[in-house]
Amino acid sequence: MFLFWFECDVKWGIALFSSFPSKIRVFDTTLRDGEQTPGVSLTPENKLRIAQRLDELGVDVIEAGFAAVSDGEMEAVKLIAAQGLKAEICSAARGTRGDIDAVAKSGADSIHLIIPVSDLHIEFKLKKTREQVLQITRDMVKHAKAQGLIVELSAEDATRADVAYLKKMFTIGIEAGADRVVACDTVGVLTPERSYELFADLRKALKVPVVSVHCHNDFGMAVANTIAALRAGANQFHATINGLGERAGNASLEEIVVSLISLYKLKLGIKTQQLYSISQLVSRLTGVYVQPNKAIVGENAFTHESGIHTQGMLAHPSTYEPIAPELVGGTRRLAAGKHAGSAGLKAALAGMGLAPSEEQLKEIFQRVKSVGDKGKTVTDADLLAIAESVLGLSVVKPIQLLEITVVSGNTVTATASVRLKLNGKEVSSAAIGVGPVDAAINAVKKAIAEVEPIHLEQYNVKAITGGTDAMVEVMVRMRKGDRTATAMGVREDIVMASMDAVLGCMNVLTTDYNNKGK
């Protein structure tokens, strides 16, 4: 199987005049800067789950949190540091003795020592002078080294600082014992050209093993700025899964990694096949959903609807995919909708074991177009229902809901019990959840798990009428092996709407007319 569809020879712009370092380190800050996304708060246990997956992914450094911020943060850093992971475990800290002592107490291997360096921050945030900040840098680096910590000295707002002063601050820190330095584009004002120029200057001026880049995405250029810095000689980058972070987020780890590997042909120690699954995990645990058109890991990254595109895709995937979905652990999906072509619909139906005649395919095609023209989303469950109707098939769904009972309240744990018919056999199960919907979905998944292991990848709900008795629309995407499917449920009861969507999706994934009667 080919994971790269083409060879891309980068010979434009600044790429002509520079080369990447032989070794590029990956510093993941999902658990620190990523968690600073408004509304996100991770428990120590969930931080550990993500840290373990990051370690399996192959990152060099995991910034586990900010040990001095709260008891929970201290607990999380301690918990992760005690696991014996292959990655270096780091904690962020301000330039104060208390923060540094907290990092030492946490058991972290290294400290991300953050000291503001722009005149704006020095005057208005710190209310100090340049000379005082230089003395703080010297004293705090020495204090951290005395605690036995690897020191990554971070210049906050470096890209709006006087460059001569920035280099002086780094030099003093290095002389005091700093092991690594990082210039932070704190409000995302770099351009790729300026990024290249700045990091080429720093790499030349500083006698330190590691120069790192930390970019924010306020102007949508964090990934491009990071790659430009690496091209100029920086040999470590900071990034987050899904580009999480304050305001517009940080540089996206998955986008940088796949760009470096597929466009620049570099070798990194990252297991790219795990990128999609860790993206989904981080999305679920943080509650921040990945935008559908997100590069590399978005729902639409390998989904095709347009007839022109699907026709090309079926002839050769490289026509409309720069990389194979398997490279990042994703799957390809041909979607039905008003832009769909007959070739794409035929292929999607073939995946369900359906082989309509030309006349039947034409009728299915027209019905799909008609639904799409009314402004409605055509899910995979809709396509299956349309096809079964046109083909005159006796519709007996593999999974049928016979009964569901849900108990929920402010003094009880939400619990659901379900009774299903699975391929003609009655099964039942019960499960708990964080609410009635979660409990109901967990009960259904548990009931069919041994026979049909199906995973929920995305769950979205919206009210489509007003009032407390509003109709709700639930859309889900689920996966079984290398197949994904979508389905929708619309009811006044959110639990039943969710059941309609989940069971509709499961029925698509368990329906294969090739195996009927076998």
C-alpha positions as CSV (number, residue, x, y, z in Angstrom):
1,M,0.0,0.0,0.0
2,F,1.3,3.4,-0.9
3,L,1.1,6.0,1.8
4,F,2.5,8.8,-0.3
5,W,0.8,9.4,-3.6
6,F,3.5,11.6,-5.1
7,E,7.0,13.1,-4.8
8,C,7.0,16.8,-4.0
9,D,10.3,18.5,-4.6
10,V,10.2,21.8,-2.6
11,K,12.4,24.3,-4.4
12,W,10.6,27.6,-3.8
13,G,11.2,30.7,-1.7
14,I,13.5,30.4,1.4
15,A,13.8,26.6,0.9
16,L,16.5,27.3,-1.7
17,F,18.9,28.8,0.8
18,S,18.7,26.6,3.8
19,S,18.2,23.0,5.1
20,F,16.6,21.3,8.0
21,P,18.5,20.0,11.0
22,S,19.4,16.3,10.9
23,K,17.3,15.7,14.0
24,I,14.1,17.6,14.8
25,R,12.6,17.2,18.3
26,V,8.9,17.3,19.0
27,F,7.7,19.1,22.1
28,D,4.0,18.5,22.7
29,T,2.2,21.1,24.8
30,T,-1.4,19.8,24.5
31,L,-1.7,19.2,28.2
32,R,-0.4,22.7,29.1
33,D,-0.9,25.3,26.4
34,G,-3.7,23.2,24.8
35,E,-5.5,23.0,28.1
36,Q,-5.5,26.8,28.3
37,T,-8.2,26.8,25.6
38,P,-11.2,28.6,27.1
39,G,-13.6,26.1,28.6
40,V,-11.1,23.2,28.7
41,S,-10.2,21.6,32.0
42,L,-8.8,18.1,32.2
43,T,-8.7,15.8,35.2
44,P,-5.3,14.2,36.2
45,E,-6.7,10.8,35.0
46,N,-7.6,12.2,31.6
47,K,-4.3,14.0,31.3
48,L,-2.6,10.7,31.9
49,R,-4.6,9.0,29.2
50,I,-3.5,11.6,26.7
51,A,0.1,11.5,27.9
52,Q,0.3,7.8,27.4
53,R,-1.0,8.1,23.9
54,L,1.5,10.9,23.2
55,D,4.3,8.7,24.4
56,E,3.1,5.9,22.1
57,L,2.9,8.5,19.3
58,G,6.7,9.1,19.8
59,V,7.0,12.8,20.9
60,D,10.2,13.7,22.6
61,V,8.8,16.0,25.3
62,I,5.4,16.0,27.0
63,E,4.6,19.3,28.8
64,A,2.3,17.8,31.4
65,G,0.9,21.0,32.9
66,F,1.8,23.9,35.1
67,A,2.6,22.4,38.5
68,A,2.3,25.6,40.5
69,V,-1.1,26.6,39.2
70,S,-3.3,24.3,41.4
71,D,-3.3,21.1,43.4
72,G,-4.9,19.3,40.5
73,E,-2.1,20.4,38.2
74,M,0.5,19.3,40.6
75,E,-1.2,15.9,40.9
76,A,-1.4,15.6,37.2
77,V,2.3,16.3,36.6
78,K,3.3,14.0,39.4
79,L,1.0,11.2,38.1
80,I,2.5,11.5,34.6
81,A,6.1,11.8,35.8
82,A,5.7,8.6,37.8
83,Q,4.7,6.5,34.9
84,G,8.2,5.9,33.5
85,L,7.3,7.0,30.0
86,K,9.9,7.2,27.3
87,A,9.2,10.9,26.7
88,E,10.8,13.6,28.8
89,I,8.1,15.0,31.2
90,C,8.1,18.8,31.5
91,S,6.2,21.4,33.5
92,A,5.8,25.1,32.8
93,A,6.8,27.7,35.3
94,R,7.0,31.4,35.6
95,G,10.3,33.1,36.6
96,T,9.7,32.7,40.4
97,R,11.3,30.5,43.0
98,G,7.9,29.2,44.1
99,D,7.0,28.0,40.6
100,I,10.4,26.4,40.1
101,D,10.2,24.6,43.4
102,A,6.8,23.3,42.5
103,V,8.2,21.8,39.3
104,A,11.1,20.2,41.3
105,K,8.5,18.8,43.7
106,S,6.4,17.3,40.9
107,G,9.1,15.0,39.7
108,A,9.2,16.4,36.2
109,D,12.4,15.9,34.2
110,S,12.4,19.5,32.8
111,I,11.1,23.0,33.3
112,H,9.7,25.3,30.6
113,L,10.8,28.5,32.3
114,I,8.7,31.3,30.8
115,I,10.0,34.9,31.1
116,P,8.5,37.9,29.2
117,V,11.0,39.6,27.0
118,S,9.1,42.3,25.0
119,D,9.1,45.9,26.3
120,L,5.3,45.7,26.2
121,H,5.2,42.8,28.7
122,I,8.1,44.0,30.8
123,E,6.6,47.4,31.3
124,F,2.9,46.6,31.6
125,K,2.7,43.0,32.9
126,L,5.9,42.7,35.0
127,K,6.3,46.4,35.8
128,K,10.0,46.0,35.8
129,T,13.0,47.2,33.8
130,R,15.0,45.3,31.1
131,E,17.9,45.0,33.5
132,Q,15.7,43.5,36.2
133,V,14.4,40.9,33.8
134,L,18.0,39.9,32.8
135,Q,18.8,39.5,36.5
136,I,15.7,37.4,37.0
137,T,16.7,35.2,34.0
138,R,20.1,34.6,35.4
139,D,18.9,33.9,39.0
140,M,16.0,31.7,38.0
141,V,17.9,29.5,35.5
142,K,20.6,29.0,38.2
143,H,17.9,28.1,40.8
144,A,16.3,25.6,38.4
145,K,19.6,24.0,37.6
146,A,20.3,23.7,41.3
147,Q,17.1,21.7,41.6
148,G,18.4,19.2,39.0
149,L,16.1,20.2,36.2
150,I,16.7,20.3,32.5
151,V,16.0,24.0,31.7
152,E,14.1,25.1,28.6
153,L,14.3,28.9,28.7
154,S,11.3,30.5,27.0
155,A,11.2,34.1,25.9
156,E,7.5,35.1,26.0
157,D,6.4,37.5,23.2
158,A,9.9,37.2,21.6
159,T,8.6,38.1,18.2
160,R,7.6,41.6,19.4
161,A,10.8,42.1,21.3
162,D,14.0,44.0,20.4
163,V,16.1,41.2,18.8
164,A,19.4,42.4,20.3
165,Y,17.8,42.3,23.8
166,L,16.3,38.9,23.0
167,K,19.7,37.5,22.1
168,K,21.2,39.1,25.3
169,M,18.5,37.5,27.5
170,F,19.1,34.1,25.9
171,T,22.9,34.4,26.2
172,I,22.6,35.3,29.9
173,G,20.3,32.3,30.4
174,I,22.7,29.9,28.5
175,E,25.7,31.2,30.6
176,A,23.6,30.5,33.7
177,G,23.0,26.9,32.6
178,A,20.0,26.8,30.3
179,D,19.9,23.6,28.2
180,R,17.5,24.8,25.6
181,V,15.9,28.1,24.5
182,V,12.6,28.8,22.8
183,A,11.4,32.0,21.1
184,C,7.6,32.3,21.5
185,D,5.4,34.0,18.9
186,T,2.9,34.6,21.7
187,V,0.3,36.5,19.6
188,G,1.0,34.9,16.3
189,V,2.4,38.0,14.5
190,L,5.2,36.2,12.6
191,T,5.2,35.6,8.8
192,P,7.2,32.8,7.3
193,E,9.8,35.2,6.0
194,R,10.2,36.9,9.4
195,S,10.3,33.5,11.1
196,Y,13.1,32.3,8.9
197,E,15.1,35.4,9.4
198,L,14.7,35.5,13.2
199,F,15.5,31.8,13.8
200,A,18.5,31.9,11.3
201,D,19.8,34.8,13.4
202,L,19.2,33.0,16.7
203,R,20.8,29.7,15.5
204,K,23.9,31.6,14.4
205,A,24.2,33.8,17.5
206,L,23.5,31.3,20.3
207,K,25.8,28.5,21.5
208,V,23.1,26.1,22.7
209,P,22.2,22.5,21.6
210,V,18.5,23.2,21.1
211,V,16.7,26.2,19.7
212,S,13.0,25.8,19.7
213,V,10.0,27.5,18.1
214,H,6.6,28.1,19.7
215,C,3.9,29.6,17.4
216,H,0.4,30.7,17.9
217,N,-2.2,30.8,15.2
218,D,-3.8,34.2,15.4
219,F,-3.3,34.9,11.7
220,G,-3.6,31.3,10.6
221,M,0.2,30.9,9.9
222,A,1.4,29.0,13.0
223,V,2.3,25.8,11.0
224,A,3.9,27.8,8.1
225,N,5.9,29.9,10.6
226,T,7.0,26.7,12.5
227,I,8.2,25.0,9.3
228,A,10.1,28.2,8.3
229,A,11.9,28.3,11.7
230,L,12.9,24.7,11.3
231,R,14.1,25.3,7.8
232,A,16.3,28.1,9.3
233,G,17.9,25.8,11.8
234,A,15.6,25.5,14.8
235,N,15.7,21.9,15.9
236,Q,12.7,21.6,18.1
237,F,9.1,22.7,17.7
238,H,6.2,23.1,20.2
239,A,2.8,22.1,19.0
240,T,-0.6,20.7,20.2
241,I,-2.9,18.0,19.0
242,N,-5.7,19.5,16.9
243,G,-4.0,23.0,17.2
244,L,-5.6,23.5,20.6
245,G,-4.7,26.6,22.6
246,E,-5.7,30.1,23.6
247,R,-7.5,32.4,21.2
248,A,-6.9,30.9,17.7
249,G,-4.8,28.1,19.1
250,N,-1.3,26.8,18.7
251,A,0.6,25.2,15.8
252,S,-1.1,21.9,15.0
253,L,1.2,18.9,15.7
254,E,-0.4,16.6,13.1
255,E,-0.1,19.3,10.3
256,I,3.5,20.0,11.0
257,V,4.5,16.3,11.3
258,V,2.7,15.2,8.1
259,S,4.0,18.3,6.2
260,L,7.6,17.6,7.2
261,I,7.3,13.9,6.3
262,S,5.3,14.0,3.1
263,L,6.3,17.4,1.6
264,Y,9.9,17.7,2.8
265,K,10.7,14.0,2.9
266,L,12.1,14.2,6.5
267,K,12.3,11.3,8.9
268,L,10.7,11.9,12.3
269,G,10.2,9.4,15.2
270,I,6.4,9.9,15.1
271,K,4.0,7.0,14.4
272,T,1.8,8.9,12.0
273,Q,-0.8,6.1,11.8
274,Q,-1.9,7.0,15.4
275,L,-2.6,10.7,14.6
276,Y,-6.3,10.3,13.8
277,S,-7.1,8.3,16.9
278,I,-5.2,10.6,19.3
279,S,-7.0,13.6,17.6
280,Q,-10.3,11.9,18.4
281,L,-9.3,11.1,22.0
282,V,-8.2,14.7,22.6
283,S,-11.4,16.0,21.1
284,R,-13.6,13.8,23.3
285,L,-11.7,14.5,26.5
286,T,-11.5,18.3,26.0
287,G,-15.0,18.7,24.5
288,V,-13.5,20.7,21.6
289,Y,-14.7,19.2,18.4
290,V,-12.4,19.1,15.4
291,Q,-13.7,21.2,12.5
292,P,-14.8,19.0,9.6
293,N,-12.4,20.6,7.1
294,K,-9.4,20.5,9.5
295,A,-6.3,19.4,7.6
296,I,-5.0,15.8,8.2
297,V,-7.6,14.7,10.9
298,G,-10.8,16.5,10.0
299,E,-13.9,14.5,9.1
300,N,-13.8,15.8,5.5
301,A,-10.1,15.3,5.0
302,F,-10.7,12.1,3.1
303,T,-14.4,12.4,2.4
304,H,-15.5,13.0,-1.2
305,E,-19.0,13.9,-2.5
306,S,-18.6,15.8,-5.8
307,G,-19.2,13.6,-8.8
308,I,-16.1,15.0,-10.6
309,H,-13.9,14.2,-7.6
310,T,-15.4,10.7,-6.9
311,Q,-15.0,9.6,-10.5
312,G,-11.3,10.6,-10.4
313,M,-10.9,9.0,-6.9
314,L,-12.3,5.7,-8.1
315,A,-9.9,5.7,-11.1
316,H,-6.9,6.5,-8.8
317,P,-7.0,8.0,-5.3
318,S,-4.0,10.3,-6.0
319,T,-6.3,12.4,-8.3
320,Y,-7.8,14.1,-5.3
321,E,-5.8,13.0,-2.3
322,P,-2.2,14.2,-1.6
323,I,-1.7,11.4,0.9
324,A,-3.4,8.1,1.7
325,P,-5.7,8.2,4.7
326,E,-3.9,5.1,6.1
327,L,-0.8,7.3,6.7
328,V,-2.6,9.0,9.6
329,G,-4.9,6.2,10.6
330,G,-7.9,7.7,8.8
331,T,-10.4,6.2,6.3
332,R,-11.8,7.2,3.0
333,R,-15.5,7.8,2.6
334,L,-17.6,8.6,-0.5
335,A,-20.5,10.7,0.7
336,A,-24.0,10.9,-0.8
337,G,-25.5,14.4,-1.5
338,K,-26.7,16.7,-4.2
339,H,-23.2,17.1,-5.6
340,A,-22.7,13.3,-5.8
341,G,-22.2,11.5,-9.1
342,S,-23.5,8.1,-10.1
343,A,-20.0,6.5,-9.9
344,G,-19.6,7.6,-6.3
345,L,-23.0,6.3,-5.3
346,K,-22.4,3.0,-7.1
347,A,-19.2,2.6,-5.1
348,A,-20.8,3.5,-1.8
349,L,-23.6,1.0,-2.4
350,A,-21.1,-1.7,-3.4
351,G,-19.6,-1.3,0.1
352,M,-22.9,-2.3,1.5
353,G,-23.1,-5.3,-0.8
354,L,-25.7,-3.7,-3.2
355,A,-25.4,-3.9,-7.0
356,P,-28.3,-1.9,-8.5
357,S,-29.0,-2.1,-12.3
358,E,-28.4,1.0,-14.4
359,E,-32.1,2.0,-14.1
360,Q,-32.2,1.4,-10.4
361,L,-29.0,3.4,-9.9
362,K,-30.5,6.3,-11.9
363,E,-33.6,6.3,-9.6
364,I,-31.4,6.2,-6.5
365,F,-29.3,9.0,-8.0
366,Q,-32.4,11.2,-8.6
367,R,-33.8,10.6,-5.1
368,V,-30.5,11.5,-3.5
369,K,-30.4,14.7,-5.5
370,S,-33.9,15.5,-4.6
371,V,-33.2,15.2,-0.9
372,G,-30.0,17.3,-1.2
373,D,-31.8,20.0,-3.2
374,K,-34.1,20.5,-0.2
375,G,-31.1,21.6,1.9
376,K,-30.9,18.3,3.8
377,T,-27.9,16.3,4.6
378,V,-27.9,12.8,3.0
379,T,-26.4,10.4,5.5
380,D,-25.2,6.9,4.8
381,A,-28.3,5.6,6.6
382,D,-30.5,7.7,4.2
383,L,-28.6,6.3,1.2
384,L,-29.2,2.7,2.4
385,A,-32.9,3.4,3.0
386,I,-33.3,4.9,-0.5
387,A,-31.5,2.0,-2.1
388,E,-33.5,-0.6,-0.3
389,S,-36.7,1.1,-1.3
390,V,-35.7,1.3,-5.0
391,L,-34.4,-2.3,-5.1
392,G,-37.6,-3.5,-3.4
393,L,-35.7,-5.2,-0.6
394,S,-37.4,-6.6,2.5
395,V,-36.0,-4.2,5.1
396,V,-35.2,-6.1,8.3
397,K,-32.6,-4.2,10.1
398,P,-29.8,-6.2,11.7
399,I,-30.2,-4.3,15.0
400,Q,-33.6,-3.3,16.3
401,L,-34.5,-1.5,19.5
402,L,-37.1,-3.4,21.5
403,E,-37.0,-1.5,24.8
404,I,-35.0,1.2,26.5
405,T,-35.3,2.5,30.1
406,V,-33.3,5.5,31.4
407,V,-32.9,6.7,35.0
408,S,-31.3,10.1,35.6
409,G,-31.4,12.8,38.2
410,N,-29.4,15.1,40.5
411,T,-28.9,12.4,43.2
412,V,-28.4,9.3,41.0
413,T,-25.9,8.2,38.4
414,A,-27.5,8.2,34.9
415,T,-28.2,4.5,34.1
416,A,-29.8,2.9,31.0
417,S,-30.9,-0.6,30.2
418,V,-31.7,-1.7,26.6
419,R,-33.2,-4.7,25.0
420,L,-32.2,-5.3,21.3
421,K,-32.8,-7.8,18.6
422,L,-29.4,-8.5,17.0
423,N,-29.5,-10.6,13.8
424,G,-32.7,-12.2,15.1
425,K,-31.4,-12.9,18.6
426,E,-32.5,-10.9,21.6
427,V,-29.7,-9.3,23.7
428,S,-29.8,-6.9,26.6
429,S,-27.4,-4.8,28.6
430,A,-27.2,-1.9,31.1
431,A,-24.6,0.8,31.5
432,I,-24.0,4.1,33.3
433,G,-22.9,7.4,31.8
434,V,-22.4,11.1,32.5
435,G,-26.0,11.7,31.4
436,P,-29.0,9.9,30.0
437,V,-27.8,10.0,26.4
438,D,-24.3,8.8,27.3
439,A,-25.7,6.0,29.4
440,A,-28.1,4.9,26.6
441,I,-25.4,4.9,24.0
442,N,-23.0,3.0,26.3
443,A,-25.7,0.4,26.9
444,V,-26.3,-0.2,23.2
445,K,-22.5,-0.5,22.5
446,K,-22.1,-2.9,25.4
447,A,-25.0,-5.1,24.2
448,I,-23.5,-5.6,20.7
449,A,-19.8,-5.3,21.6
450,E,-18.9,-9.0,21.4
451,V,-20.6,-9.5,18.1
452,E,-20.2,-6.1,16.4
453,P,-17.4,-3.9,17.9
454,I,-18.4,-0.4,16.6
455,H,-16.9,2.9,17.9
456,L,-18.6,6.3,18.1
457,E,-16.4,8.9,16.6
458,Q,-18.6,12.0,16.6
459,Y,-21.9,13.1,18.2
460,N,-23.5,16.4,17.4
461,V,-26.9,17.7,18.5
462,K,-28.9,20.8,17.7
463,A,-32.4,22.2,18.4
464,I,-34.3,22.8,15.1
465,T,-37.4,24.4,16.7
466,G,-37.8,26.7,19.7
467,G,-39.2,26.1,23.1
468,T,-38.7,23.4,25.8
469,D,-40.5,20.9,23.5
470,A,-38.1,21.6,20.6
471,M,-37.4,19.0,18.0
472,V,-33.7,18.0,18.3
473,E,-31.5,16.7,15.5
474,V,-28.7,14.3,16.4
475,M,-26.0,13.5,13.9
476,V,-23.4,10.7,14.6
477,R,-20.4,9.2,12.8
478,M,-19.3,5.7,13.8
479,R,-16.6,3.3,12.7
480,K,-16.3,-0.4,12.3
481,G,-12.9,-1.5,11.2
482,D,-11.9,0.5,8.2
483,R,-15.5,1.6,7.4
484,T,-17.2,4.7,8.7
485,A,-20.9,5.8,8.4
486,T,-23.1,8.7,9.3
487,A,-26.8,8.8,10.4
488,M,-29.3,11.2,11.8
489,G,-32.2,11.1,14.3
490,V,-34.8,13.8,14.7
491,R,-37.3,13.7,17.6
492,E,-38.6,15.8,20.5
493,D,-36.9,13.3,22.9
494,I,-33.1,13.7,22.8
495,V,-32.5,10.1,24.0
496,M,-34.7,8.6,21.4
497,A,-33.2,10.9,18.7
498,S,-29.8,9.7,19.7
499,M,-31.0,6.0,19.6
500,D,-32.4,6.5,16.1
501,A,-29.1,8.0,14.9
502,V,-26.8,5.5,16.7
503,L,-28.8,2.4,15.6
504,G,-29.2,3.8,12.1
505,C,-25.4,4.2,11.8
506,M,-24.8,0.7,13.3
507,N,-27.2,-0.8,10.8
508,V,-25.4,0.7,7.9
509,L,-22.1,-0.7,9.3
510,T,-23.6,-4.2,9.9
511,T,-25.5,-4.4,6.6
512,D,-23.8,-6.3,3.9
513,Y,-26.1,-7.8,1.2
514,N,-23.2,-9.8,-0.1
515,N,-23.4,-12.0,3.0
516,K,-27.2,-12.2,3.3
517,G,-28.3,-15.7,3.8
518,K,-24.8,-17.1,4.2
